[in-house]
Amino acid sequence: MDYRLARNNMVEQQVRPWDVLDMRVLDVMESLPREQFVPEGREGLAYADTEIPLGNGEFMLAPKVVGRLLQALAPTHSDRALEIGTGSGYVTACLARLAARVDSVDRVDAFRLAARARLDALGIENAHLRTATVTPSWAPPGSRYDVISVNGAMHEYDPFLQPYLSLGGRLFVVVGSPPAMEARLVIRVAEDSFRTERLFETSLQPLKGFERRPEFVF
């Protein structure tokens, strides 16, 4: 497979038609070798318009969702980013190319180790990976972030990450359960004030611990 051509086709046929027009985002997605981030043996799916299973109930986000996520967060070269759900490390790599520093966390240590190796192979040194289970009582390593990317859905939105946004900081999250799921951008407009923008409809795997709770029937 000609991966360079596949990357170009991904950007031109999947990402850009989904209203991703930020050239920094498009350039990063066209330059990063996505095939190096998929599980071994699935390289042929690297540029397909689909989520790719990673194991342990986690999935690699579809390219067009990654594009919209990055465009909404709009990381700058001076921004500090927090990522919930390292997964394969692909979104981590994109954020690292766009921001000054990325703190990324995943509950599966094997994912952290594999992502670290992939990032090292590409010379990406400004991404710092940790293993932890994220809950509403969990605290990230930094006190404030300009960008927070939640790479898994919440059935009901929990604002526990909002206090860690810097003034003007942006948080991306998908809320709801299939088929009614909505991508949102939460922006800190003042110390005690936040604005929420509704971005687009999508379907995303739930973040562990934030799934829909089973209903009890008496």
ABEGO torsion letter per residue (X at the ends): XBAAAAAAAAAAAAAAAAGBABAAAAAAAAABBAAAABBBGAAAAAABBBBBBAEGGBBBBBAAAAAAAAAAAGBBAABBBBBBGAEAGAAAAAAAAABABBBBBBABAAAAAAAAAAAAAAGBAABBBBBBBBBAABBBABABBABBBBABBBABBBAAAAAABBBGBBBBBBBEBOABBBBBBBBBABAABBBBBBABBBBBBBBBGABBBBBBBX
